[in-house]
């Protein structure tokens, strides 16, 4: 299990596994529980590089980042 401390978002931490290049067990600590639970379900088993590419740069309101963007950064750091 890899843990990533987020910056600039309501979620404080993202936990996930990458097994054979695929994302598994993505969970967020803090943030919007329904939306982030759904995000974890949607990316389960997906190609980690593809998800990082799709989510990088997504913003939340006036913030320069989002929980999705932070997930992309976490994936890239882990890879």
C-alpha positions as CSV (number, residue, x, y, z in Angstrom):
1,X,0.0,0.0,0.0
2,X,1.4,3.4,-1.0
3,X,0.3,6.5,0.9
4,X,0.5,10.1,-0.5
5,X,0.1,13.2,1.6
6,X,-2.0,15.7,-0.5
7,X,-1.5,19.4,-0.8
8,X,-4.1,22.0,-1.5
9,X,-7.2,19.7,-1.1
10,X,-9.7,18.8,1.5
11,X,-8.5,15.2,1.4
12,X,-5.4,14.8,3.5
13,X,-4.0,11.5,2.2
14,X,-4.5,9.0,-0.7
15,X,-3.8,5.3,-0.3
16,X,-3.5,2.9,-3.2
17,X,-1.8,-0.1,-4.7
18,X,-0.3,-0.5,-8.1
19,X,-0.2,-4.2,-9.1
20,X,1.0,-5.1,-12.6
21,X,0.5,-1.5,-13.7
22,X,-3.1,-1.4,-12.5
23,X,-4.7,0.7,-9.7
24,X,-6.2,-1.1,-6.7
25,X,-7.7,-0.1,-3.3
26,X,-7.7,3.6,-3.9
27,X,-9.0,5.4,-0.8
28,X,-8.9,9.0,0.4
29,X,-8.7,10.3,3.9
30,X,-10.8,13.4,4.3
31,X,-12.5,15.3,1.5
32,X,-15.9,14.6,0.0
33,X,-16.6,11.0,1.0
34,X,-19.2,10.1,-1.7
35,X,-17.3,11.6,-4.6
36,X,-14.0,10.2,-3.5
37,X,-15.4,6.7,-2.8
38,X,-16.9,6.8,-6.3
39,X,-13.6,7.9,-7.8
40,X,-11.9,4.9,-6.2
41,X,-14.5,2.6,-7.6
42,X,-14.2,4.0,-11.1
43,X,-10.4,3.7,-11.3
44,X,-10.3,0.2,-9.7
45,X,-8.3,-2.1,-12.0
46,X,-7.5,0.7,-14.5
47,X,-4.1,1.3,-16.0
48,X,-2.3,3.6,-13.6
49,X,-0.5,5.6,-16.3
50,X,-3.7,6.2,-18.3
51,X,-5.5,7.4,-15.2
52,X,-2.6,9.7,-14.2
53,X,-2.7,11.2,-17.7
54,X,-6.5,11.7,-17.6
55,X,-6.7,13.3,-14.2
56,X,-3.6,15.5,-14.2
57,X,-4.6,19.2,-14.2
58,X,-8.2,18.8,-13.0
59,X,-9.0,21.7,-10.7
60,X,-11.6,22.1,-7.9
61,X,-13.3,25.5,-7.9
62,X,-10.7,28.2,-7.7
63,X,-8.0,25.9,-6.4
64,X,-5.1,25.1,-8.7
65,X,-5.5,21.4,-7.9
66,X,-8.1,18.8,-6.9
67,X,-8.3,15.4,-5.3
68,X,-8.2,13.9,-8.8
69,X,-5.1,15.9,-9.7
70,X,-3.5,14.9,-6.5
71,X,-4.2,11.2,-7.3
72,X,-2.5,11.7,-10.7
73,X,0.5,13.2,-9.0
74,X,0.6,10.4,-6.5
75,X,0.5,7.8,-9.2
76,X,3.3,9.5,-11.2
77,X,5.4,9.7,-8.0
78,X,4.8,6.0,-7.3
79,X,5.6,4.9,-10.8
